[in-house]
Amino acid sequence: EDDEVPICEGEDCEIGDDAGDTPADGSGSQDGNDTTGGNESGLEEEAQATIDLWEGESRLLLILVYPTDSTPGMSATEAESIMSDVNDWYVEVSGGKVWLNWTIAGWYALDDAGYSMQKAYQAAAEDGYDLTQYDRFVVGLQNLTSRSMSTQGVEFYNVTTGVETVQLLASRCDVKRFADTNSTRNTLTHELGHGFGLSHARFNGSIGGEVEPYGNQYDSMGSSSAWRHFGAAYKHQMGWLDDEQVELVTLSGNYTLKPLEGDEAHALRVSIGMVEEEKAGETITAEHFYYLEVREVQEIDTSDKPGHISSGVLNGIIINHAGPQDQYGYHKWLATAQDATPETPTASSGDFLLPEGRTFSINGADIHITALNVTDDETVVHIEIDDESTNSPPTITSVEATSVGDGFLFSVDASDDDDDDLAIFWNFEAGYGDLYAPERIGSGTSVEHTFADDNGRRVFVWVSDMHGGEAVGWIDINGYVNLAPQIEAMTPTSVEEGVFEFQLDIDDRELLTYSWDFGDGTTSTLPEPLHEYAVDGNYTVTVVVSDREFTATMTGHADTAETENEPPISDAGPDVTTAPGETVFLNGSDSDDPDDYPLGVLRYIWSSPDGFDISNADEPMASLVAPSEAGTYIIYLQVNDGAESRSDSMVLIVTAS
């Protein structure tokens, strides 16, 4: 069966996430079918209807439609099977609080199936179905490859037949490529989630800092390729988890989490206070929360994801920032998962969970979350809500590795001046470009690990005092020699006016840290940040990359003012007279880029028409061995400033021996 990721596509599916709702058929006010028209009482009625359906029965009409040039591709039994499976899923996820009572209408042959939902509803009405008796509508569209869409909660909608205009108050969605597949079931679950008033389950990417709308792969409102429960924030919003099951944390201490899929589900929430946001030109102040949850571990094929993890799925705590979206007239959350291990950056929740032994600190809130003990049945977490007192980070005295059997016993000696308890996390095998997996990590003061080979490697250890202080140490095994990271290139790409995406080409084996200075007083620690400049100009951008032992620095430019480039000056150095077989040193260090733009550094290429082997031909200082045959030879130097190239030459005279 089709296991395609069940997401809606295109901007219309952002209805659940943004103000400015669009009806499921995309018609908006064009057909006059969206009847609220911004009316406050209408919005209140829609909101109350949405809330009322968070409990009890939802009467659902599935309208099956196919193009006139084809035939129905699904039997009534198959359609019943789809709805039965989706109903069972909602009964399970809601803890029995909601269920679907469905009726199936169709198939109906329509010329423009999928492009005018009005005709699908008209077909059902003309077939004798009383549309006013349903709370939810699903239009199943066979063989249509455009995006699936949905309303955000319950909405008014007019259906005009040849006899009358019928006003509906219901949620509506359409599912494209409707077939007896896992993909259809997952997509229908997702779209109905919007109908319940849920936003997408997003992820705050740790590569460029962009929020991925479907980024949380552990949530069916995100990018889950399997049926996964809705997150704790969304279940709590609808009352499917109550305040006791989603415990409010107000004091520092140890707390227990239990998987959302189990009968004893237990999550946590902690307030970060009132937060100001700009929405539609207004400053909105509202209370924001962080929700903590754990899930049952489900093995997922992630071989096509960065890091090529295929041997195990990381287990740990999912941390969601939940901000309110009150423009719909009812309380609803927008949940965004956070990357708790940003040193292994990922764009779509590859290893974003907080693993045992690690601490996640909420920026600006002085709240620190540490996973103490992670198991399949329950997880113990320590939450520290600091009182703004000073804190000294821990100190690592030594890291040791002792051969034990086929592997090693790793240990760390660490202390803390504040006498804080310490949490220990080991990274055994995740290097540059990799993600964490159970087989690559460990926790505790002493831990054994066996490697699949005898390759030299560096093993890292994180020590946290659970108050926001952290120290990182390492030990080299099997003769490993660490090399400094090499930045091959920095590429600033203009993605829109005033906005640049910065990318690096790096040669290294270890996890790296990044420190960007964009030249306008702002900074970033992301690997490939996006940055918007407020004022036009030619900015000098500097990045420092570190593997925690060595650093590498590169300087480039971001030009928002279309600055005119001044070409570089190439200087191949003085002519040289030498004897056959002697080493000749070439010196192009007097080459210059007058405006240090656009790269801020020069690229060098030495060449010889006679085919001489030139050592370090891409460096300012190069060398070659004089040929055995006497004569006069020309050596060229080309320099490039990132936009233009210039050349110079020097004469090599080889005398007779």
C-alpha positions in Angstrom: 0.0 0.0 0.0 0.9 3.6 -0.4 2.8 5.0 2.6 3.1 8.5 1.3 3.5 11.2 4.0 -0.1 12.4 4.7 0.2 16.2 4.3 -2.0 18.7 2.7 -0.2 20.8 0.1 0.0 24.4 -0.9 -0.9 27.6 0.9 -4.5 26.7 1.3 -3.5 24.1 3.8 -2.1 26.8 5.9 -5.6 27.7 6.9 -5.0 26.0 10.2 -2.0 28.1 10.9 -2.6 31.7 9.6 -5.2 34.4 10.0 -7.2 35.0 6.8 -9.0 31.7 6.4 -9.9 30.2 3.0 -12.8 27.9 2.4 -11.9 24.3 1.5 -13.0 24.8 -2.1 -10.7 27.8 -2.4 -13.6 29.9 -3.7 -13.6 32.4 -0.8 -16.1 35.1 -1.5 -16.0 34.5 -5.2 -19.1 32.4 -5.1 -20.6 34.1 -2.1 -20.6 30.8 -0.2 -18.5 31.8 2.9 -21.4 33.5 4.8 -19.8 34.9 7.9 -18.2 37.8 6.1 -16.3 38.8 9.2 -19.6 39.1 11.2 -18.7 38.8 14.9 -21.8 36.9 15.9 -21.2 34.5 13.0 -17.7 33.9 14.1 -18.9 33.2 17.6 -21.4 30.7 16.4 -18.7 28.9 14.3 -16.3 28.9 17.2 -18.9 27.4 19.6 -19.9 24.8 17.0 -16.2 23.8 16.7 -15.9 23.5 20.5 -19.1 21.5 20.8 -17.6 18.8 18.4 -14.6 18.2 20.6 -16.8 15.8 22.5 -19.4 13.3 21.3 -20.7 12.3 17.9 -19.7 13.9 14.6 -22.2 13.2 11.8 -20.1 13.0 8.7 -21.0 12.8 5.0 -18.4 11.4 2.7 -19.1 12.5 -0.9 -17.3 10.4 -3.5 -16.5 12.1 -6.8 -14.7 11.0 -10.0 -14.0 12.6 -13.3 -16.5 11.9 -16.1 -13.8 10.4 -18.3 -13.1 7.6 -15.8 -15.0 5.0 -13.7 -15.2 4.7 -9.9 -12.1 3.0 -8.6 -13.4 2.0 -5.2 -16.1 -0.2 -3.9 -18.6 0.7 -1.2 -16.9 -1.9 1.1 -13.5 -0.2 0.6 -15.0 3.2 1.3 -16.6 1.8 4.5 -13.2 0.3 5.5 -11.5 3.7 5.2 -14.1 5.4 7.3 -14.1 2.6 9.9 -10.3 2.8 10.3 -10.4 6.6 10.6 -13.2 6.5 13.2 -11.3 3.9 15.2 -8.3 6.1 15.2 -10.2 9.1 16.5 -11.9 7.0 19.2 -8.5 5.8 20.3 -6.7 9.2 20.2 -9.5 11.0 21.9 -9.8 8.4 24.6 -13.4 7.6 23.5 -14.4 11.3 23.7 -15.3 11.6 20.0 -16.6 9.3 17.3 -17.8 9.5 13.7 -21.2 8.5 12.5 -20.7 8.5 8.8 -22.8 8.2 5.6 -21.4 7.6 2.2 -22.8 9.4 -0.9 -21.9 8.8 -4.5 -20.0 8.1 -6.6 -20.8 11.2 -8.7 -19.3 11.9 -12.1 -18.3 15.6 -12.4 -16.5 17.3 -15.3 -14.6 19.7 -13.0 -14.3 17.4 -10.0 -12.0 18.9 -7.5 -12.2 22.4 -8.8 -15.7 23.3 -7.7 -16.7 21.8 -4.4 -20.1 23.5 -4.8 -21.0 20.9 -7.5 -20.0 18.0 -5.2 -22.4 19.3 -2.5 -25.1 20.0 -5.1 -24.8 16.4 -6.4 -25.3 15.0 -2.9 -28.3 17.3 -2.2 -29.9 16.5 -5.5 -29.5 12.8 -4.6 -31.7 13.3 -1.6 -29.2 13.9 1.2 -30.2 16.5 3.7 -27.0 18.4 4.1 -28.1 20.3 7.2 -28.0 17.0 9.2 -24.2 16.7 9.1 -21.4 18.3 11.2 -18.6 17.3 8.9 -18.1 16.8 5.2 -15.4 15.0 3.3 -15.2 15.1 -0.5 -13.2 12.2 -1.8 -11.7 13.0 -5.2 -10.5 10.1 -7.3 -7.4 10.6 -9.6 -7.0 14.3 -8.8 -3.4 15.1 -8.0 -3.7 18.7 -6.7 -3.6 19.5 -3.0 -5.9 18.4 -0.3 -7.6 21.2 1.7 -9.7 21.8 4.8 -11.5 24.5 6.8 -10.1 25.6 10.1 -12.8 24.3 12.4 -16.5 24.6 11.7 -17.7 27.3 9.2 -20.9 28.5 7.6 -21.2 27.6 3.9 -24.0 28.0 1.4 -25.0 25.3 -1.1 -27.2 26.5 -3.9 -29.4 23.9 -5.6 -32.0 24.3 -8.3 -34.6 24.6 -5.6 -33.1 26.5 -2.7 -30.0 27.7 -0.9 -29.0 25.5 2.0 -26.8 27.0 4.7 -24.3 24.5 6.3 -22.5 24.9 9.7 -19.9 22.2 9.4 -16.2 21.5 8.9 -15.3 20.7 5.3 -12.4 19.0 3.7 -11.5 17.4 0.4 -9.0 14.6 0.0 -7.3 14.1 -3.4 -6.2 10.8 -4.8 -8.9 9.2 -2.7 -8.2 5.4 -2.8 -8.0 2.4 -0.5 -4.5 3.2 0.7 -2.7 4.2 3.9 -2.0 7.5 2.4 -5.7 8.3 2.0 -6.4 7.3 5.6 -3.5 9.4 7.0 -4.4 12.4 4.9 -8.1 12.1 5.9 -7.0 12.0 9.6 -4.8 15.1 9.1 -7.5 17.1 7.2 -10.2 16.2 9.8 -7.7 17.4 12.4 -8.0 20.9 10.9 -11.8 20.4 11.0 -11.5 19.9 14.7 -9.7 23.2 14.9 -6.1 22.1 15.0 -3.1 23.8 13.5 -0.1 22.0 11.9 2.4 20.4 14.1 5.5 22.5 13.2 9.2 22.2 13.8 11.7 25.0 14.5 14.4 24.0 12.2 18.0 24.2 13.5 19.8 24.5 10.1 18.5 27.8 8.8 16.1 28.8 11.6 13.0 28.4 9.4 9.9 26.9 10.9 8.8 23.8 8.9 5.0 23.8 8.8 4.7 20.0 8.8 8.0 19.4 10.6 7.0 17.3 13.6 7.2 13.8 12.4 5.7 12.4 15.6 2.3 14.1 15.1 -0.4 13.4 12.5 -0.8 17.2 12.2 2.9 17.2 11.0 4.8 15.0 8.7 4.2 11.6 10.3 4.3 8.8 7.7 2.5 6.6 10.2 -0.6 7.2 12.3 0.7 9.1 15.3 -1.4 10.6 18.1 -1.9 14.4 18.1 0.5 16.1 20.5 -0.2 17.0 24.1 -0.9 20.6 23.4 -3.6 19.8 20.8 -5.2 17.0 22.9 -5.2 19.4 25.9 -6.8 22.1 23.7 -9.7 19.9 22.9 -10.1 18.4 26.4 -8.9 14.9 25.3 -6.3 15.3 28.0 -7.4 17.1 31.2 -5.4 19.4 33.5 -4.4 16.4 35.6 -3.0 14.5 32.7 -1.2 17.6 31.4 0.3 18.7 34.7 1.2 22.4 35.2 4.7 22.8 36.6 5.3 25.8 38.8 8.1 24.5 41.1 11.5 23.0 40.4 11.7 19.3 40.8 11.5 15.8 39.2 8.4 14.9 37.2 7.2 11.8 35.4 6.1 11.6 31.7 4.2 8.7 30.3 3.5 8.0 26.6 0.5 9.8 25.0 -0.6 6.5 23.4 -1.0 4.7 26.7 -3.9 4.5 29.1 -1.9 6.4 31.7 -0.8 9.2 29.4 0.9 12.0 31.3 2.4 15.2 29.9 3.7 18.5 31.5 3.3 22.1 30.7 5.3 25.1 32.0 4.4 28.7 31.5 7.0 31.2 30.2 4.8 34.1 31.1 3.3 36.8 29.0 4.8 37.2 25.5 4.3 40.2 23.1 3.7 39.4 19.4 2.9 41.5 16.4 -0.2 40.2 14.6 -1.9 42.0 11.8 -0.3 45.3 12.9 -1.3 44.9 16.5 0.7 44.1 19.5 -0.8 41.1 21.2 0.2 40.0 24.7 -0.7 36.5 25.7 0.6 33.7 27.9 2.8 31.1 26.2 3.6 27.6 27.4 6.1 24.8 26.7 4.5 21.3 26.6 6.6 18.2 27.3 5.5 14.8 26.2 6.9 11.3 25.4 5.7 8.8 22.8 5.8 5.1 22.2 8.9 4.3 20.1 7.9 3.3 16.6 10.6 2.2 14.3 10.5 4.4 11.2 12.6 4.0 8.0 14.7 7.2 8.0 17.3 6.0 5.6 16.5 8.8 3.2 16.9 11.5 5.9 20.1 13.3 6.8 22.5 11.1 8.8 21.1 7.9 7.2 19.8 6.6 10.4 18.2 3.2 9.8 19.2 1.2 12.9 17.1 2.8 15.6 14.8 5.7 16.5 15.9 8.2 19.1 13.8 8.0 22.3 13.4 11.1 24.5 11.2 14.1 25.4 9.3 16.1 22.7 9.3 19.8 23.7 6.7 22.0 22.0 6.4 25.7 22.3 2.6 26.5 22.3 1.5 30.0 21.4 -2.2 31.0 21.3 -4.2 31.7 18.1 -7.3 33.5 19.2 -8.4 35.0 15.9 -10.7 32.1 15.3 -12.9 32.9 18.3 -11.9 29.9 20.4 -8.8 29.0 22.3 -6.4 27.1 20.1 -2.7 26.4 20.2 0.0 26.6 17.5 2.5 24.0 18.5 6.1 24.2 17.3 8.6 21.4 18.3 12.0 22.5 19.4 15.4 20.9 18.5 16.8 19.8 21.9 20.1 18.8 20.3 20.9 21.6 17.9 24.6 20.4 17.5 23.2 17.8 15.1 21.1 20.3 13.0 18.1 19.1 11.1 15.4 20.8 9.1 12.5 18.4 9.9 12.7 16.9 13.3 15.3 14.2 12.5 16.6 13.8 16.1 15.0 16.7 17.9 13.9 14.8 21.1 15.7 15.5 24.4 17.7 12.3 25.1 18.7 11.0 28.5 21.4 13.1 30.2 20.8 16.3 28.2 19.5 19.6 29.3 17.3 22.0 27.2 17.2 25.6 28.3 14.3 27.9 27.2 15.8 31.1 25.9 14.9 34.1 28.0 12.8 32.2 30.5 15.5 30.8 32.9 13.8 27.4 32.7 15.9 24.3 32.2 14.6 20.8 31.3 16.8 17.7 31.9 15.9 14.1 30.8 17.1 12.0 33.8 15.8 8.5 32.9 14.2 7.6 29.6 12.5 4.2 29.3 9.7 2.9 27.0 7.2 3.0 29.9 7.9 6.3 31.6 10.5 9.1 31.6 11.7 11.1 34.6 12.5 14.7 33.9 14.0 17.4 36.1 12.6 20.9 35.6 14.5 23.8 37.1 12.8 27.1 37.3 15.6 29.4 38.4 15.2 32.5 40.6 17.8 34.6 38.6 20.5 33.7 41.1 24.0 33.3 39.7 25.2 30.0 38.5 28.7 28.6 37.8 28.9 26.0 35.0 30.4 22.6 35.9 34.1 21.8 35.3 35.5 18.6 33.6 38.7 17.4 35.2 39.3 14.4 33.0 37.8 12.1 30.4 39.1 8.5 30.2 38.6 5.5 28.0 39.7 2.0 29.1 39.6 -1.1 26.9 37.0 -3.6 28.1 36.5 -6.7 26.0 35.7 -5.7 22.5 34.8 -2.1 23.5 35.7 0.7 25.9 34.6 1.9 29.3 34.3 5.6 29.2 34.3 7.8 32.3 34.3 11.5 33.2 35.4 13.3 36.3 33.5 16.5 36.7 32.6 18.9 39.5 30.4 21.9 40.2 31.2 24.9 42.4 27.5 25.3 43.3 27.2 21.6 44.3 24.5 21.1 41.7 23.7 17.5 40.6 25.1 16.7 37.2 23.7 15.1 34.1 26.0 13.3 31.7 25.5 12.7 28.0 27.9 10.8 25.7 28.2 11.1 21.9 30.1 8.1 20.7 29.7 8.1 17.0 27.7 11.1 15.6 30.0 13.3 13.6 29.6 16.1 11.1 26.4 15.7 9.1 25.1 12.9 11.3 22.1 12.7 13.6 21.8 11.0 17.0 20.5 7.4 17.2 20.3 5.1 20.2 23.4 3.2 19.0 25.5 6.4 18.9 24.9 7.8 22.4 24.9 7.0 26.1 24.4 8.6 29.5 26.0 8.4 33.0 29.3 9.0 34.6 30.7 5.7 33.4 29.3 3.8 30.4 30.5 1.0 28.1 30.4 1.2 24.3 31.5 -1.1 21.5 32.2 0.2 18.0 31.7 -1.7 14.8 35.3 -1.0 13.7 38.7 0.1 15.0 38.7 3.4 13.3 40.2 6.3 15.2 37.6 8.7 16.5 36.8 11.4 19.1 34.2 10.7 21.7 32.4 13.7 23.3 30.8 14.1 26.7 28.3 16.8 27.8 28.1 17.6 31.5 25.1 19.7 32.6 24.4 21.2 36.1 20.7 21.3 35.1 20.6 25.1 35.8 21.8 26.1 32.3 25.5 25.5 32.9 27.3 23.1 30.6 30.8 21.8 29.9 31.9 19.7 26.9 34.9 17.4 27.0 36.3 14.6 24.8 38.7 11.7 24.5 40.5 10.4 21.4 40.7 6.6 20.8 42.4 4.3 18.4 45.1 6.8 17.5 42.7 9.5 16.3 44.3 12.8 15.3 41.9 15.7 15.1 42.3 18.2 12.2 41.0 21.7 12.2 37.8 22.4 10.2 38.4 23.8 6.8 35.9 26.3 5.3 36.1 25.8 1.6 33.6 28.4 0.7 30.9 30.8 2.0 27.9 31.4 -0.3 25.5 34.2 0.5 22.4 33.8 -1.7 19.8 36.5 -2.0 16.4 34.8 -1.6 14.3 38.0 -1.6 15.0 41.7 -1.3 17.2 42.3 1.7 17.2 38.7 2.8 20.2 36.4 2.4 20.7 32.7 3.0 24.3 31.8 4.1 25.8 28.4 3.3 29.2 26.9 4.0 31.2 24.2 2.3 33.1 22.6 5.2 35.6 19.8 5.4 35.5 18.2 8.9 34.6 15.0 10.8 33.3 16.4 14.1 30.2 18.2 15.2 30.7 21.9 14.9 29.6 25.2 16.4 28.9 28.3 14.4 29.2 32.0 15.2 28.0 34.4 12.5 28.5 38.2 12.5 26.3 39.7 9.8 28.0 43.1 9.9 24.9 45.0 11.0 25.1 44.3 14.7 23.3 41.0 14.6 24.6 37.4 15.1 23.5 33.8 14.7 24.7 30.4 15.8 22.9 28.4 13.1 24.8 26.5 10.4 23.0 28.0 7.4 21.1 31.1 8.7 18.7 33.3 6.9 19.2 37.0 7.7 17.2 40.1 6.7 19.0 43.5 6.4 16.9 46.5 7.4 19.1 49.0 5.4 20.7 48.6 2.0 24.4 48.3 2.1 27.5 46.2 1.4 27.9 44.2 4.6 31.0 42.3 5.7 30.0 38.9 7.0 32.2 36.8 9.3 31.7 33.2 10.4 33.8 31.3 13.0 33.5 27.5 12.9 34.8 25.4 15.8 35.1 21.7 16.6 35.7 22.8 20.2 39.5 22.4 19.8 40.3 24.3 16.6 38.5 27.1 14.8 38.3 28.3 11.2 37.3 31.8 10.1 36.0 33.1 6.8 34.9 36.6 5.7 32.5 37.4 2.9 30.0 40.0 1.8 26.2 40.4 1.6 25.4 43.2 -0.8 21.9 44.6 -0.7 22.9 47.8 -2.6 24.3 46.2 -5.8 27.7 47.6 -5.0 30.0 47.9 -8.1 32.9 45.5 -7.8 36.5 46.6 -8.3 38.5 43.8 -9.9 41.4 42.2 -8.2 45.1 42.8 -9.1 47.2 39.8 -9.9 51.0 39.9 -9.2 52.9 36.7 -10.1 56.1 38.0 -8.5 59.6 38.6 -10.0 61.2 36.6 -12.8 63.5 33.7 -11.7 66.7 32.3 -13.2 67.7 28.9 -12.0 69.5 25.7 -12.9 67.8 22.4 -14.0 66.4 20.4 -11.2 66.3 23.2 -8.6 63.2 24.0 -6.6 61.6 27.3 -7.8 59.4 29.2 -5.3 56.5 31.2 -6.8 55.3 34.2 -4.9 51.9 35.8 -5.6 51.4 37.3 -2.2 51.5 40.9 -3.6 48.2 40.2 -5.4 45.4 42.3 -4.0 41.7 42.9 -4.0 41.3 46.7 -3.5 37.7 46.5 -2.2 37.8 43.1 -0.6 34.6 42.3 -2.4 32.6 40.2 -2.8 34.4 37.3 -1.1 36.8 39.2 1.1 39.5 36.7 0.1 41.3 35.9 -3.2 41.3 32.6 -5.0 44.6 31.6 -6.7 45.4 29.4 -9.6 49.0 28.9 -10.8 49.4 27.2 -14.3 52.1 26.4 -16.8 51.5 26.0 -20.6 54.4 23.5 -20.5 52.6 21.3 -18.1 54.8 21.7 -15.1 53.7 20.0 -11.9 53.1 23.0 -9.5 52.7 22.2 -5.8 50.1 24.3 -3.9 48.8 25.6 -7.1 45.8 27.1 -5.4 47.8 29.1 -2.8 49.6 32.4 -2.9 52.9 30.7 -2.4 53.6 27.7 -4.7 56.6 25.8 -6.1 57.9 23.7 -8.9 61.0 21.8 -9.9 62.9 23.4 -12.8 62.9 21.3 -16.0 66.1 19.5 -17.1 66.1 21.3 -20.5 67.5 24.9 -20.6 65.2 27.6 -21.9 62.7 30.3 -21.1 59.3 29.4 -19.7 56.2 31.3 -18.7 54.3 30.8 -15.5 50.8 32.3 -15.1 48.9 33.3 -12.0 45.1 34.0 -12.1 43.3 35.5 -9.1 39.6 35.7 -8.6 37.7 37.8 -6.0 34.4 35.9 -6.4 33.1 37.9 -9.3 36.0 38.8 -11.6 39.4 37.3 -12.5 42.7 38.9 -13.5 46.0 37.3 -14.6 49.7 38.0 -14.5 52.8 36.1 -15.5 56.4 35.6 -14.6 59.4 34.3 -16.6 61.4 31.2 -15.5 64.8 31.1 -17.1 66.6 27.7 -16.8 70.3 27.9 -17.6 72.4 25.3 -19.3 74.0 22.9 -16.7 
